[in-house]
Amino acid sequence: MDYVLEVERTLLAATPKRWSVGSAVPGETREASFSLTNSGPTLANVTYLGMMENVETEVWTGSIGDKVIWTVPIEVPENVTRFGLGLSWDDPDSDLALLLFNQNGRPVDVSYGEGEAGEEVGASHPVPGVWRAIVYGYHVTTRSRQPFELEATFYVQETWEWVRATGPGRLDSGTSGRLNASIAVPPNASSEGLEGYIQVRSDHDRFTIPVSLTVAGASLTGTSTTDLIDEDGDGLYEELCIEVGVEVTAPGEYRVEGSLLDGNRSAIGWLGSTKLLEEDGSIEICVNGSEIWKSGGCGPLSLENLFLYSGEGDIIDRFEGNITILKCPQDFQPIPARFTGRYLDLTLSGKEPGEKPSSVIIGVEVDVQTPGRYEIAGRLVDEDGFEIDAAEVAASLEAGVQMVNITFDPIRFTMLGEPSRLHLINLTLSREGEVIERVDEAISTESRSPEEFTMAKKIYVISPPPST
């Protein structure tokens, strides 16, 4: 018998493909326009509606034995676009199976052996009614019963009342039309990020245009005040604080972040602060003066790229201007000392050709502002991260740049018997027990062989206790 199979397929395209509204304040209305091109069959009785999905969950716990069935009825509500069911348990040696049946008792999905201790099933556009899930203890080990958790997730479609959309009621094949949309944020809307879509629906087909929006319950005013704190009155500032003005339309927790730059446009640091605001006010951002002195080159300083975030972490505003601070890094309190970033492998320094060293010596250059006693400590590891030795040196340092040597015992390295590069890590500079600076990875030597070091035994003299 001869036959012809004809298939009609909806080919509707929107330009632009999505509507990224961006940030809008409560009470504000935004508008957009889309071109709809129908390259498929004619669409009749076309309607346009704003929609969004809310997530609802339900959880059950239980336990099951080997080759035993556990079942639970699940009420699937109206307007569910997706329905997921996840099963988890704590023993990876046990195997459980998960089966899903629809409102008519017909199997819809099954999951077995998909994960070490978890299974997932689901359905798209499920028919409302009482569905049923079955957990089967296919292989339960180590105990008489296996505890588990079953979680249902429903993606419920609801009308998005904020969105209004109009367009042609009919789109013939090969024609285009214009869709006009608006979104009106209610005056009492809370600050949050929202996702939804405009649904284009005909007699037999549905098409969606994604919509994203962030409700901005606050905005940056562009005003600021600067406070320079000199705690000891020596004319050098220990801290810089900048209050950034915020206009609030919806009370909540907000965060301001920005980049502090020096006069060369080099970044000193990325700053931020969070505050609960019930009304118009300000958020204060502070930075340690020694960090400005350490990282800055010249003035004036400027706070730029200011962003305002909601409590959920969504960007709700950005200040395009800059906040200028007419100060130089040299106006701030210097740190007593710091690493210059210059490190030397001095293991073979001063050795005659063929002479084997008995230790690994690393030179660390320090720039001292305040003379005094300092402690420098670090760890020496091989390429596998195995610790060869940890060492610390205490030294009285004068003002200026000077090299301090740290000596490490290579005995563990020689015992390993494998060549490797040696890495100085976790390097710290301390004064009076307080860490001033820390460097995670300072220097890596050339590849060393254990045979390069002397195996000479060290002699320890143990004196008897004094007689009484």
N, C-alpha and C positions, 0 to 999 in steps of 0.2 A: 504494500500500500504506500503510495506517495503522500507526503504531507509537507506543509510549510509551517515553520515555527517563527512567529513574529514577536519580538520583544521591544517594548517601549520603555525608555529610561529617562528619568528626569535629569535634565542638564541645565540647572539654574545657577547662575553665578552672580555674586554681588561685588561691586567695586565702590569703596574699599571692602576688603574681606571681613574686617572687624571694626568695632567702634571702641577705641581707647579714649574714654572721656577725659582721663587724667584726674586732677584734683578739683573738686567743687565744694563750695561752702554751703551749709544749710540755708535753704531759701533760694538758691541759685538754680536757673534753668539753662540747660545746654541743648543745642540743636545740631543735627547732622543730616546729610543727604546721601543716598546710595543709588547707584545705577544697577538695575536688575536686568540681566540678559538671559533670555530663555532660548537655549539651543536644543531643547527637547520637545516633547509633545505639548500641546496647548494646555494651559492651566486655567481652570474655571473656578469661580467662586473663591477667589483668593482673599484671605484675611490676614491681618498683621497684629501681633500681640507681643507685649513684653513679658518674658518669663524668667524665672530663676529657680535654682534647685537648692533645697535645704536637705541637710544630711541628718537622718534619724538612726539611732542604733538601739539594739536590744541584746542583752547578754544572758546566757544560761551557763551554769556550771554543773558538772556531774562526774560520775566515775563509771567505768565499764570493765567488765571482765573479759577473758579470752573467749572468742566466738560468741559473744553476747551482743544483742541489739538494744540500742537506746533511741527513743524517738521523741519528738516534740512538735506540736502544732505551731505554725507561724502565721500570724495575721498580717497579710500584705495589704496596705491601705490603697486608696485611690491615687491616681496620678503619679505612680512610681515609674521613673524612666529606667532605673537600674536597681538591681537587688543582688547583694553579695552576701555570702555566708562563709565565715572563716572558722576553722577548727584548729586548736592548738593544744599541745600537752607537753610535759616536761621530760619524758624519757625517750631519747632518740632511738632506743632499741625496740620500742613498741611501735606497731603499725596499726593505725586506725583508718577506716574508710568513711567517707562522707557522701551521702546521697540526698538529692533534692527532688521532691515530687510536687507537681502543681495542684491546683484546687480540684482537679478531676482525678487525682491519684496517679497521674501518668509521670514516669520518670523524666526529669528535665536535664539534670547534670549529675555527674559522679566524679569523685576525686579519690585516687588511691595511689600511694607511693610517690606523690609529687614532691614532698619535702621530708626532712629528717624528723620533724615533729610538728607538721602542720599540713592542712588540706584546705582548698578553697573551691567553692562552686558558686554559680550565679545565674541570673537571667536578665534579659533586656525587655522592657515594657511588660512586666508580668501582669497577668489578669488579677484584679483584686479578689481576695477571698482567703480561705484558710489553706495554706500550703503545709507541707510536712518535711522535716529533716530527719534523717536516720544516721546515727553513728554506729558503726560496726567495729567491734574489737577483733580485727583480723588476726593480730598476733600481739598479745599482751605478755610482757616479760617482767621478771624480777619481783613482781608483787601480784597479789590476788586481784587487785583492781587498779585501773589506770585513771587518775583524775584528768579532766579536760575542761576546756572553756570553748563555748560556741558563741560567736558574735555575728548578728545580722546587721547589715548596713543597707538602709533604704535611701535612695536619692529621689526625693519627692519634688515633683514639679509644681510650682505655684505661680500665679499671676504676679508680675512685677508692676505694681500700680504706679510706680514713678514714671514708667516708660509709656509713651504714646507713639504710634506709628500709623501712617496712612500711605496708600499706594493704589495702583490700578487693581480693579476687581477681576481682570482677565488679562492673561499674558499669552498671546498667540505664539505659536512656534516661530522662531526666528525674529522675534521682536524684543524691544527693550522698554523699560518703564522706569519711573523715578519713585523711590521710597523716601519719604521724609519722616524723620524721627525726632523726638524731644525727650529729655529726661529732666524731671523737676524734683530737686532734692527738698524734702519737707523741712520746715524751719526747725523742728525738734529732732532732726536726724543726728545720731551719734557718730563719732569719728570711727570709721572702719573702711576696709577694702571690700568691695562687692563685685561678684561675677554673675552674669546672667546672659540673656540673649534675646534677640528679636526673632520670633517664630513666624515664618511665612508659610501659610497653610492653604492648600487647595483641597478639592474633593478627595484626592487620593494620595497626596504627597505632602511632606513637610520639609522645610529648609530653614536653617538657623544662621543668624549673624551674631557672633559673640560680642558681648558688651562688658567692659570693665570700667569701674569707677572707684575712686577713693574719696570718701566724704571727709573734708577737711574741717575739723571742729575748731581749728585755730590757724593763724597765719602770722608770718614774720612782719613786723612793722617797719623794719629798717632802722630803728633807733637803737642806740646802745650807750652804755657808760663804762668807762675803764677805771679800774682801781689798781694802783701799784702799791704793794705792801713792803715796807722796809721795817722789819721787826726789831733790828738792833741799832737802827739809826746811823749806820755807817755809810749811807748814801747809795748802797747797792740793794736791789729789790729781791726779796726771797720768793715773791709770788706775783703773778699777773692774773687778774680776774676781770672778765668782760661780761656785763649783763646785757643780754639780747632781748629786745622787746618782743612780746607775743600778744596778739589780739585773739581773745578766746570767744567763740560762739557756742561751743559745747564743752562743758567741764570734763576734764580727764587728765590722764598722764601723757606728757609730751616730752620729746627729746630733741635737743639742738646739737648738731655736729658741724664742725668746720675745720678747715686747714689753716694752721698758723705758718706764715711764710716770712722769710727775712728779706732784706732789701735786694738780694740777688735772685729772688723768686725761688729759693730753695726751701723745701719743706722742713720745718722744725718739728712738727708733729700734727697728728689728727686728734682734735679735741672733741669732747662731748660731755653732756650733762642732762639728767632727767629730772623732771619736777611735776608734781601734781598741781594743776592750775584750775581754780574754780571760776576765775574771772580774768580780765586783762591783767597782764603782769609781765614778768621777765624771768628768764632762765640764765643762771650764772655759770659761766665756763671759766675754770681756773687751770693754770699750768705752773709748775714749779719753775722758779727763776733760774735755778742751776741747769735745768734742761734747755732753757733758751740760750744761756751762755755757752753750753756745751755744743749744741747743734746749730746755732745761728752763725752767720758770717758778718753781716752788717745790717744797718737799719735803713729806713724805718721798717717796723714790723707791720704785718697786715693779717687780718682774719678774713678768709675768703671761702667760697663754695659752701655757704651756710645752708644747711638742710634742716627742715623741721619734720619730725616723725611722730606718728600717732603711737599710742601705747601698744598697738599690735605690730609696730615696726614698718608701717607703710609711709612712704614719703608723701607729705601733704602740702609742702610748700618749699620754695627755694628763694633765697635772697640773691639777686643778681649783682648787687654792689659789694664793695669791700669796706671793712672796718679798719682804719689805719691807726696804728699806735706809734706815736712819734718818739720811739726809743730804739736804742741799739742793743744787741745781745750783750755788749760790754757793760751796759748799765745794770745788769742783773748779777746776782751772787754767783761767783764761780764755785765749782766743786773743788775740794781740797787737792785732788789729784785725779788723773785719768790715764787710760792707756792711749798711746798715740796710734796704735794699729801696726806698729813695726815689731816683728818678732824674728829672732834669728836662731838657727840651729848651731850651737857652739860646741857640740859634742867633740869635734875633732880639732877645735881651736887650741893652738899651742902644742899639739902632739907631733912627734917626729914621725917620718914615714915608716909605716909598719908597726908603730906603737898602738896598742889597743886601749881604748878608753874603758874606764870602769863604771862610767855613769853616762846618762843622757842629760845634756845641759841645754836648756832653752833660755835665750835672752829675751826679756820682756821690757820694752821701752815705756817709761812712765813720765808724764808731764806733771810736775808738782807745782801747785800754786801756794799751798800752805805747808811749810816745813813741819816735819814731825815723824812719828813712827807709824809705819804702814805694814800690812800683811798682804802678801800675794800668794794665792793658792791655786792649784789646778790638778787635773787628772791626765795621765798619759795612757792612751789605749792603742791597740793595734787596729787593723782594718776590719776585724770582726767585732770591734767594740769591747774586747777583753781588756780589763784594766791591768796595765803593767805596773803602775805605781801611782800613788797620790802624794803630793808634796806641798809644803808651805814654807815660805821664807818671810821672816820679819826683819825689817830694815829701817833705820833712821835716814830719811831722805831730805835733802836740801831742796830749795826752790830751783826749778829748772827742769830740763829734760835729761834723763839718765836711764841707763840700762841696768836692770836687776836680773840676776841669773837664778833660775830654779833648777835644782838638781834632782834627777829621778834615778832610782835603782833599777837596772835592767834585768835583775835576776829572774823574774817571771818570764821575761821575753826570751832569755837564753834557754829556759826550761821548755818553752814551747817548741823550739827547734825549727820554726818556719820563718822565712823572710817576710817582712811586712813594712809598710810605711807606718810611722808612729804619729799620733795625732794628739795635740794638746787641746783639751776641752774643759768646759766648766771653769774657766779662768775667772778669778774674782780678785778685786782690789778692795781692801777693807781698812777702816781706821776706827780704833777704839771699839772693835767688835761689830761695827756697822758696815755692811757692804756698800761701797760707793759706786762700783761699776762691775758689770758681769759680761763676759764674752763666752758664747756657747762653743764656738770653734775658732781657735786662735791661729794655729799653724799645723801644717802637715810636713813631716820630713821626707827626704828621699827614702827609697826602699832600703831598709837595713837588714842585715843578716845577723842572727845570733852569734855567729863565729867572729863577728867584728869586735865583740866585747870580751874583756879579760874575765877569766873564770877564777881569778885569784881569790882565795878564801879571806874573809874579813876576820880580824881577831878582836874579840870582845874581852875586856879585862873586868872581872867581877871581884870587887874588893870585899873582904869579910867585914861584918858589922863591927863598929868600934867597941872595944871592951869597956865595960862599966865598972 
